[in-house]
């Protein structure tokens, strides 16, 4: 649970032209990693410089020296001279893999209950992945105060928006634009399978997930009344 702020971004492999025609690059990955590296480095450091000039950066501990203009300038120069390595991954294999990958970041807490092994008056012991040892699981014991400190670093500030949508997925245009894209890509037949179906039926049809059956005991639950919105 170390502090590790970062951003996950899913980018479309194509888009609409000015005359509303779909355009993509086929099977090729359309964003060269080398180009992303330079652009991301430039944008990030430019914004960092603006924050420093506006006195919006706070420096503590070993970073205290960067209050000085010359020290901060040397830091920027060193960062510009370093090759940045953004991690880019090719397209997901269907919506299910997207949900599985991002769901653990957007809809889970820092540490789930089943990972907590024992708690006493002084310490908390829980299981963690040791990425220095091929990602094998091991037990880690921390003081109660340190455990809470690390946990609270993963609690977003009040009003913080964890998920944002842009482009074709933004709220203002997604209803119209996504329908157009699906039609251009020949998705009418696929979408017709979902028409007039309730959400539990959609989940079972697409992903084989029956939310009306308990995963623990196998008992059946009442059928939730959740309708899928009709946009096509």
C-alpha positions as CSV (number, residue, x, y, z in Angstrom):
1,X,0.0,0.0,0.0
2,X,2.8,2.4,-0.7
3,X,1.9,5.8,-2.1
4,X,1.9,5.5,-5.9
5,X,-0.2,8.1,-7.7
6,X,-0.8,7.3,-11.4
7,X,-3.4,7.5,-14.2
8,X,-4.9,4.8,-16.3
9,X,-6.1,5.8,-19.7
10,X,-8.1,3.8,-22.3
11,X,-7.8,5.3,-25.8
12,X,-9.9,4.4,-28.7
13,X,-8.0,2.8,-31.6
14,X,-9.8,5.1,-34.1
15,X,-12.3,7.9,-34.4
16,X,-14.6,9.9,-36.5
17,X,-13.4,12.2,-39.3
18,X,-14.8,15.7,-40.0
19,X,-17.5,14.1,-42.2
20,X,-18.4,11.5,-39.6
21,X,-16.7,8.5,-41.1
22,X,-14.8,6.0,-39.0
23,X,-11.1,5.9,-39.4
24,X,-8.5,3.6,-37.7
25,X,-5.1,2.1,-38.3
26,X,-6.2,-1.5,-38.6
27,X,-4.2,-3.9,-36.5
28,X,-1.3,-1.6,-36.0
29,X,-0.9,0.2,-32.6
30,X,-1.6,3.8,-33.5
31,X,0.5,5.5,-30.7
32,X,4.3,5.1,-31.0
33,X,5.7,4.8,-27.5
34,X,8.7,7.0,-28.3
35,X,6.5,9.9,-29.3
36,X,4.3,9.5,-26.2
37,X,7.4,9.6,-24.0
38,X,8.6,12.9,-25.3
39,X,5.1,14.5,-25.3
40,X,4.2,13.3,-21.8
41,X,7.6,14.5,-20.5
42,X,7.2,17.9,-22.0
43,X,3.6,18.4,-20.9
44,X,4.3,17.1,-17.3
45,X,7.3,19.3,-16.7
46,X,5.8,22.4,-18.2
47,X,2.8,22.1,-15.8
48,X,5.2,21.4,-12.9
49,X,7.1,24.6,-13.8
50,X,3.9,26.6,-13.8
51,X,3.0,25.3,-10.3
52,X,6.4,26.2,-9.0
53,X,6.1,29.8,-10.4
54,X,2.6,30.1,-8.9
55,X,4.0,29.0,-5.5
56,X,1.6,26.1,-5.4
57,X,4.2,23.4,-4.7
58,X,4.9,22.3,-1.1
59,X,8.4,20.9,-0.3
60,X,9.2,18.8,2.7
61,X,12.2,16.7,3.9
62,X,14.8,16.1,1.3
63,X,12.8,18.1,-1.3
64,X,13.2,21.2,0.8
65,X,16.1,22.4,-1.4
66,X,13.9,22.8,-4.4
67,X,12.4,25.9,-3.0
68,X,15.5,27.6,-4.4
69,X,15.1,28.7,-8.0
70,X,18.5,27.3,-9.2
71,X,18.0,23.9,-7.5
72,X,14.6,23.6,-9.1
73,X,16.0,24.5,-12.4
74,X,18.6,21.8,-12.1
75,X,15.9,19.3,-11.2
76,X,14.0,20.2,-14.4
77,X,17.1,20.0,-16.5
78,X,17.8,16.5,-15.1
79,X,14.2,15.4,-15.8
80,X,14.4,16.7,-19.4
81,X,17.6,14.9,-19.9
82,X,16.1,11.6,-18.7
83,X,14.3,9.2,-21.1
84,X,10.8,8.7,-19.7
85,X,9.2,5.3,-20.2
86,X,5.3,5.4,-20.4
87,X,3.8,2.0,-20.3
88,X,1.5,1.4,-23.3
89,X,-0.4,-1.8,-23.9
90,X,-2.1,-2.9,-27.0
91,X,-5.9,-3.3,-27.3
92,X,-7.9,-5.3,-24.8
93,X,-9.6,-8.5,-26.0
94,X,-13.2,-7.4,-25.5
95,X,-15.1,-5.4,-22.8
96,X,-14.7,-8.2,-20.2
97,X,-10.9,-7.8,-20.0
98,X,-11.3,-4.0,-19.7
99,X,-13.7,-4.4,-16.8
100,X,-11.5,-7.0,-15.1
101,X,-8.4,-4.9,-15.5
102,X,-9.7,-1.5,-14.5
103,X,-12.3,-2.6,-12.0
104,X,-9.7,-3.4,-9.4
105,X,-8.4,0.2,-9.5
106,X,-11.8,2.0,-9.7
107,X,-14.1,-0.1,-7.5
108,X,-11.9,-1.8,-4.9
109,X,-10.4,-0.5,-1.7
110,X,-6.7,-0.4,-0.9
111,X,-6.7,-3.8,0.9
112,X,-9.7,-6.2,1.0
113,X,-10.7,-8.0,4.2
114,X,-9.6,-11.5,3.1
115,X,-6.0,-10.2,2.9
116,X,-5.9,-9.2,6.5
117,X,-4.5,-12.2,8.4
118,X,-4.5,-11.0,12.0
119,X,-4.9,-7.8,14.1
120,X,-3.8,-7.2,17.7
121,X,-3.5,-4.2,19.9
122,X,-0.2,-3.1,18.3
123,X,0.1,-4.5,14.8
124,X,-1.8,-5.5,11.6
125,X,-0.5,-8.4,9.5
126,X,-1.8,-8.8,5.9
127,X,-0.7,-10.5,2.7
128,X,1.1,-8.5,-0.1
129,X,2.6,-9.3,-3.4
130,X,6.4,-9.1,-3.5
131,X,7.2,-7.8,-6.9
132,X,10.9,-8.2,-6.2
133,X,10.3,-11.9,-5.9
134,X,8.3,-12.7,-9.1
135,X,5.0,-11.3,-7.5
136,X,4.8,-14.1,-4.9
137,X,2.5,-13.5,-1.9
138,X,4.0,-12.9,1.6
139,X,2.9,-11.7,5.0
140,X,3.7,-8.1,6.0
141,X,3.3,-6.8,9.6
142,X,3.0,-3.1,10.3
143,X,2.1,-1.1,13.3
144,X,-1.5,-0.1,13.5
145,X,-0.7,3.6,13.0
146,X,1.4,2.9,9.9
147,X,-1.2,0.6,8.4
148,X,-3.9,3.3,8.8
149,X,-1.5,5.9,7.4
150,X,-0.9,3.9,4.3
151,X,-4.6,3.0,4.0
152,X,-5.7,6.6,4.2
153,X,-3.3,7.6,1.3
154,X,-5.7,5.6,-0.9
155,X,-8.8,7.5,0.2
156,X,-9.6,10.2,-2.4
157,X,-10.3,13.8,-1.3
158,X,-13.9,15.0,-1.0
159,X,-15.3,15.8,-4.4
160,X,-12.5,13.9,-6.3
161,X,-13.7,12.4,-9.6
162,X,-12.0,9.1,-10.1
163,X,-13.3,8.4,-13.6
164,X,-13.5,10.9,-16.4
165,X,-14.6,10.5,-20.0
166,X,-13.5,12.5,-23.1
167,X,-14.0,12.6,-26.8
168,X,-16.6,10.1,-28.1
169,X,-17.3,9.0,-24.5
170,X,-18.0,12.5,-23.0
171,X,-21.5,13.0,-21.6
172,X,-22.4,15.7,-24.2
173,X,-21.9,13.5,-27.3
174,X,-21.7,9.9,-26.4
175,X,-25.3,9.0,-27.0
176,X,-25.3,10.3,-30.5
177,X,-21.6,9.6,-31.4
178,X,-21.4,6.1,-30.0
179,X,-24.5,5.0,-31.9
180,X,-23.0,6.4,-35.1
181,X,-19.7,4.6,-34.5
182,X,-21.4,1.3,-33.8
183,X,-23.5,1.6,-36.9
184,X,-20.4,2.4,-39.0
185,X,-18.6,-0.6,-37.6
186,X,-21.4,-2.9,-38.3
187,X,-22.5,-3.5,-34.7
188,X,-26.3,-3.5,-35.3
189,X,-26.7,-7.2,-35.2
190,X,-24.7,-7.4,-31.9
191,X,-26.7,-4.6,-30.3
192,X,-30.0,-6.1,-31.3
193,X,-29.3,-9.1,-29.0
194,X,-29.4,-6.7,-26.1
195,X,-32.6,-4.9,-27.0
196,X,-35.4,-5.0,-24.4
197,X,-33.3,-7.2,-22.1
198,X,-32.8,-6.5,-18.4
199,X,-29.3,-5.9,-17.0
200,X,-29.0,-9.3,-15.4
201,X,-29.8,-10.9,-18.7
202,X,-27.3,-8.7,-20.5
203,X,-24.5,-9.7,-18.0
204,X,-25.3,-13.4,-18.5
205,X,-25.5,-13.1,-22.3
206,X,-22.2,-11.1,-22.7
207,X,-20.0,-12.4,-19.8
208,X,-21.6,-15.6,-18.5
209,X,-22.2,-13.9,-15.1
210,X,-25.5,-14.8,-13.3
211,X,-25.9,-12.2,-10.6
212,X,-29.0,-14.0,-9.4
213,X,-26.9,-16.9,-8.1
214,X,-24.8,-16.5,-4.9
215,X,-21.2,-17.4,-5.6
216,X,-20.7,-18.7,-2.1
217,X,-23.7,-21.0,-1.5
218,X,-25.2,-21.3,-4.9
219,X,-28.6,-20.1,-3.7
220,X,-30.8,-18.1,-6.1
221,X,-31.7,-14.5,-5.4
222,X,-34.6,-12.4,-6.5
223,X,-34.3,-11.0,-10.0
224,X,-33.2,-7.4,-9.9
225,X,-35.3,-5.0,-12.0
226,X,-32.5,-3.2,-13.9
227,X,-33.3,-2.1,-17.5
228,X,-30.5,-1.5,-20.0
229,X,-30.8,2.0,-21.6
230,X,-31.9,1.9,-25.2
231,X,-29.6,4.1,-27.3
232,X,-29.7,2.4,-30.6
